[in-house]
């Protein structure tokens, strides 16, 4: 049987499913993630696009850069996922919107050049000045 992970927004309007193991989980420190989430860091997991599907609701879309589309709930505003034209075979999903985020610990930091100097989080993990994967 295939491993399944479910998640969704705060209000329950949007639900999604990821089939398969969770991997490539990173704390992102970029200023765009800070601005769109209102948080000081956003933790993402990367899943093959073929293993991700929306189960309920239709997310709103926001083009946050020339290459990146973000998906969020049109009712509560929760940021759920992003797709980038630089890696069209995958989708990034916000770990915090998983039903069981404790099953997805981060394994690295990305965009550390933008990291807030007073933030100390999982300092034992490797970091990348930009995202290289």
N, C-alpha and C positions, 0 to 999 in steps of 0.2 A: 504494500500500500504506500502511496506517495505521501510524503510529509506535507502538511497544509498549515499555513499561517494566515490568520485573519486580522483585519484592522478596519479602522474607519475614523470618521470625524467625531467631534465632541457631541454634536446634536443627534447623530445617528442617521442622518440623511444619506451619507455616502459610506459604502462598505466595499472592501476589496479583499482579494485572496492572493496569496503567493504559494505556489506549489514547489516544493523542493527545499533543500536546506538554506538557511540564511548565512550569507557570507559577505565579504568585502564591506565591512561596517566601519564607518569613519566619522569622527567628530569634525565638522566643517567650521572653519573660523572666518570664512569670507564675509565681507561687508554686505554683500547682496543677501545672503542667508539671514544675517542679523536684521536687516531692514524689513524683509518680507515676513519674518517670523516674530519679530519683537523680542527674540531671545539672544543671549550672548554667544550661543553655539547651537548648531543643528546637527544631530546625529542621523546619518543616512545609511541605508543598506542598498546594495546594488543587486538587482535580480534580473535574470534574463526576461526580456519583454514577453516571450512566449509562455513564461510561467506566472505572469501577472494578469489579473483581470478584475475589472470593476464588477461588483455583485449587485449593488443597489445605488440608485441616484446617478446623476451625471455631474461630474466635477466641472467647475469653471476653470478657465485657462488664463494664464498670464504669461506673456513673453517677457521674461526678465532680462534677456540679453539677445544678441543676434543668433545665438545657438541654443538657447535654453527656454523650454516651456514648463511652467510650473502649474500644478493642478491643486485646486483647493475647493473646499465646500462653499457653494454660493450662499448658504444659509448661516453657518456659524463662522466661516472664514478659516477654518483649520487648514494648514498647509499639509498636503498629503504626499505628493510625489513630484518628480520632475523628469523630463526627458530631454536629452541633448542630441542635437544632430551630429555631434562628434562621436557618439556611441549609440547609434540607432537600434542596436540589438539588445539594449538593456534599458531598465527604468530604475530610478533611484526613489526610494520610499523613506519617509520620515519614520525612524524607529519609534518615536514617542506615540505614533498613532496605531501601532500594533496592539492587539488585545493583550499580548504578553511580551512587552518590551524587555523584560528581564531575560528573555531567551536570545537577545541580540546585543551582547556586549561589544563595544568598539574594539577594533584591533589596530587603529592608527589615527593620526590627526592629518587633516589636509588644509591647505591654504594657511599654514602657520605664520607666514609673513604678515597676515592680517590679524593674528591672534591678539586679543587684548592683553596688555602686559601684566595686569593684576589677576588674570584668570589662571588658576592652578587646577587642572583636571586631568586625571589619568596620565600623569607626567612620565610614567614608565613606558608608555607606548611610543613607537617611532612616529616621526612627523615629516611632512613634505611641505616645502615652501609654497608650492602650488599642488594641484592634483596631477599625478603622473600616470595613474592607471587608466 
